[in-house]
Each structure stands twice: as structure tokens, then as C-alpha cells.
Amino acid sequence: MIKSMTGYGKYVSQLPSKKITIEVKSLNSKNLDLNARIPSFYREKELEIRNIAAKSLERGKIDLSLYVELNGEETNASINDAVVRQYMKQLAGVIDSKELNNIELLKMAMRLPDTLKTEKDEIDPEEFDAILHALDRALELINTYRKDEGRALREDFEIRIANIKEYLSEVEKIDPERMAGVKERLLKNVSDLKADVDENRFEQELTYYLEKYDITEEKVRLANHLDYFTKVLNSGESNGKKLGFIGQEMGREINTIGSKSNYAPMQQVVVRMKDELEKIKEQLLNVL
């Protein structure tokens, strides 16, 4: 089953003193492009988090965000009392203390560097387990989203492939009429010359000329490509790159049929085939 590269997943885990939120968004990309926003306190675990996300999502432009909100019952930050008092003393010497009270001086001092000190603690294993659980759930949600999008893409591909097959059938119906017209046109041109012609040599040249306009091989190959596309589409894997390569091969055969046709009704059908194929190629950019 194919999956889209577009997706979104979010999970919130509530701990006694913290709320942990994991948010994952993805868009299409040729390769894996993972951008992680993680608080500095958890930087030592970033590689592990990135590896888990990369293994689950495989490919795409990924934005992964980890948010940790404290509920106020505990904090690693405290006011650096000595620094704040020194700042207030210096500010009082610069500014007339009659104009500002201690509250105003405190507000000004707290905006200056080093007024808060943070005690670096080890990451709590239980807390990190909660983060990993939230990550797993967010990844499950985004993959479910991708599968749902993939089903919609598959339905669209099936419609487009069926349309191209129908147009190929029209080409096969038109082909005998086209070849008869080409042969008739050549014969008429030769007769208009009013010159003696070696019949054997003329038949050889005519056969050679008609072979240049023959599209039997292209029709067979295009039919095989269409069947193979459907086979890969219905396989258990999502392989957007392989489907893209098959689409390129279909395009080559359709273009060759168009260049060889030299017949307006067939060229009109080829244009419709190209239009369907372009719509397939646009959607393939979003397939995992």
C-alpha cells in the first residue's frame, strides 16, 4: 500500500510536574530532511530521538518538535540573589533613586544577564520514557495520516491508469487506418511522378518506410508498463521512486507513439494520454 509523504501527528503526555508534547509534520522531499526542535536540556538524547523518527518516517521533509511545560511545582531555575542586588545597587547609583522605587529597580535588574541560574540535573529515566512513548504515539498518528492520504492517491492513480489504457485501445483501433492512409499517400505521390518505377525496389522502400512508422513495439511496451505500475501500486510496500521510474518509461513510449503517428486523430489521443501521465507524475512527487 502506498503512503503519502504529507502528514501530521501530535501527542501530549501529562506527568505530575510536566506536560510533554511531541508534534511531527512532514512534506514531500526526494530524501529524508529531518529538522528537530528540542530543548537544550534534552540535547544529549537528540540523536536517539532523530534515529527513531527517521526509521519510522523513511523519507520526506520532517519537522519534529518537543515541548516541555512545567506546571510550576518544580523548576531548575532560581534567582541569583547576589547578582540581582548588585545590579539594583548600581542602577540606584546611575538613576536618581527618588524617581524610581525598589520594584522598578528590580524589574530593570531582572532584564539583565545572569539574574537566573539553572541547575543542570540528569534526565529522569521515567521522564525520558514518557518522551519516547509520546514520540511513538505521534509517529503512529502521522503514519496513519500518511496511509489515509496514500489511499486517496492510489484511487486517483487507478483512474489515470485506466484512462491511459482506454486511450491505448483507441490508438490500437486507429492504427490500421493510419497505416493504410500512409501507404495510400505514398502510392499517390509516386503515381503523381508519372515515371517508371521498379516495383520490387518500390516495395522494399515502401516496407522500410512503413516500418519507421510502425508503433507495435511501443504499444506493447506501454501496456506492460501500465500493468507493472498497477502491480507495484498494489504491492505491500510504498515505493514512490520505483513508480516514478515506471512513469518515466511510460512517458518515453507515449512520446514515441506521438512522434511516429503522423496522423492527427492519433496525435489527439496521444495528447490526452500525456495529460493523464502528467497528472500521475505530479502526484508521484508526494508518494513515499
N, C-alpha and C positions, 0 to 999 in steps of 0.2 A: 504494500500500500504506500502510495506516495504521500509525502508530507510537505507542507509549505514551510518556507524559512521565516515567514512572518508569524509572530506570536507574542503572547503576553501572559505572565504569571506573577502572582503576588500572594505571599503568605505571611501572616502575623502570628507570632508566638509570644504569649504573655508569661513572664516569670514573676516571682514575688516582688522583685525590685526593679525589673526592666521590661521593656517591650521591644521585641526584636522583629524587624520587618525585612523581608527579602523581596525584592522586586526585580524581575527579569523581563527585558524587552528584546525582540530580535527583528531584524530586517534582512533582506536578501543581500548576499555577497558571494563572490567567487570562492573565497576561502573563509576560514574562521578568523574573525576580528573581534576579540573579546575585550571590552573595556569594563574594568571593575572599580567601583567606588566603595571603599572600605575604610572605616575609621582607623586612625593611626594605631590605636590600642590593639587592633587585631591584625596588624600588618604581617606579623610572623606566620599567620595562618592563611595569608592571601594565596600563596601558591597552591595549597591544598584545595582551597575553595575554587580557584580557577580551573584546576585539573578536573574536579568533579563536574563543573559546568560544561567544560569543553568536551568531556566524554559523553555527556548526555545530549548536547545540542549539535555536535559534529561540525556544523558549518553555518555561516551567517554573520551579520554584524550584530554583536550581542552587547547590550548594556545591562550590567549586573550591579545592583545597589544594595548595600547592607546598612540599615538604620538601627541604631540602638538608642532608646529613650529611657532615661532614668525617671522613676516615679517620685523622686525626692527623698526617699527614705535612706538612701546611701549615696555617697558621692566620693570620688577620689580627689576632688579639688578642695582646697581650703585657702582662706585669705592669708596672705603673707603679712602678718600684723606689723612687723618691724619696718618693712618696705613702705607700707601704706602710711604709717606715722611719719616716716622721714619725708615722703612726698608732701604730706599735708604741712609739715613744718616749713619746707622750702617754699611751697605755694603761699603760705602766710607771710613769708618774708618778701615775696615778689609783689603780692597784691595786698592792698590795704585791708586788714582783717575786719575793719569796721564795715566794709562794703559787703563782705561775704561771711556767712556763719559756717560752723563746722560741717553741717550737712552738705553745703555747696562745695566746700573744700574736699570732702570725702568723695563726692560724685566725680570731681575733676581728677582726684588721685586714682580712683579705680579704673580710669580710662588709660592710665599709663602702664608701661611694661612691667612684668614680673609681680603684679599685685596678687596674682593667684599662683599657687604652687600645686602641682599634681603629683601625687604619689603613684609611681608605676607599680602595679601589682601583677602577679601572674594571672593568666587567663584561667578562669574557673572551668575545669573539665565538664561539669554539668551544663554550664552556660554554653560552652562550645558545642556540646552535643545538641543543645536546643537550636543553635545556629545551623548545624548540619541538617537537623530534622526540618527546619524551616526551608532550607535550601532545597532539600529533596522534594518537599511538597510544592514549592514554587516551580521547580523543574518539571514535575508531573503535570502541573496545570498548563505550563507553556507548551509542553509536548502534546497534551490533549487539544489545545488550541490549534497547534500545527496540523494535527491529524484531521480535525474538522475542516480546516482550510484546504487540506490536501484532497478531501473527498469532493469538495466543490470544484477544485482544479481538475480532478480526474473526470468528473461528469462533463466538463467543458471540453477536455481533450477527446473524449469518446465521440462527442458531437462533431468536432472538427475532423477527426479521422474518418468518420462515417461520410461526411460531406466530400472529402477528398476522394474516397473510394467511389462514391457516386459519380463524381466528375471524371474519374479514370474510366469508369464504364462508358460515359459519354464519349470520351476520346476513342475508346476501342470501337464504338459504333460508327464514329465519323471517319476513322482511319481508312477503311476500304474505299470510301467515296473520295477521300483526299488523294489517295494514291492513283485512283483511276483518273482523277482530274489532272494530276501532274503528268501522267503518261499521255493523256489526250492532248494536253497543251504542248508537249514536246513533239508529238507526231504532227500537229498542226504547224508548228514552227518549221519543221523540216520540209513539209509539203509546200509551205509558202516560199521556200528557197527555189523551187522548180529546178532542182538539179538531180542528176543521177546519184543514187546512194547505194553503197554496198550493204545489202540487207543484213548479212551476218555481222559485219562490223557495227552497223547501227544497233542491232540487237544487243551486242556486247556493251556498247556505250550506254544504251538505254538502261540495261541491267545495272551497270555500275552507278549511273546517275540516281536510279531509284533506290539503290542500297544506301546512298548517302542520306536519303530522306526517310529511311525505314526506322521506326521507333519501337520495334518489337522488344528489343533488349531493355530499353528504358522503361517500357510499361511493366515488364516482368520484375525488374529490379525495384521499381516504385511500389508495386504490390507487395513484394517481400519486405520492404522497409516498413510499410504500413502495418503489416502483420507483426513484425518484430517489435515495433513501437508499442502495439497493443499488448504483446506478451510481457515486455518489460514493465509496462504500466500496471499490469495485473500481478506482478511478482510480489513476493513478501517484503522486498526492500524498496526504499525510496532512493532512486539513483537519478537525480536531475541531470548530472553531467552526461551519463550514457544516453538519456533521452535527447539531450541537446545534440550529441554527435549524430544520432539517428535522424534528427530533424535536419541537420546539415546535408546528410546524404539524400534525403527526400528532396531537398531544395535543388541539389545538383541534377537529379533526374527530371524534375519538373522544368527546370530551366532548359535542359537539353531538348525535351519534348517541344517546348516553345520555340526554340531556335530552329529545329528541324521541320516544324509543322508546315510553314509557308502556306497556311490556309486559314483564312480569317475566322471561320466558325470554331476551329480547333484552338486557335490562339485566344479566343474569348473564354473558352473553357479553362485554358491554362492560367489566364489572369485570375479567374475565380479560385483555382487551386492555390495560386501564390498568396492570395488574400487570406485563405484559411490557414496556410502554413505560417504566415507572419503572425497571426493571432496566437498560434501554438508557441512560436518562438518567444513571443513577449511573455507568455505565462510561464514558460520553462525557466525563465530567469529567477522565478520565485520558488522553484521546486528544490527541495533539499537533495 
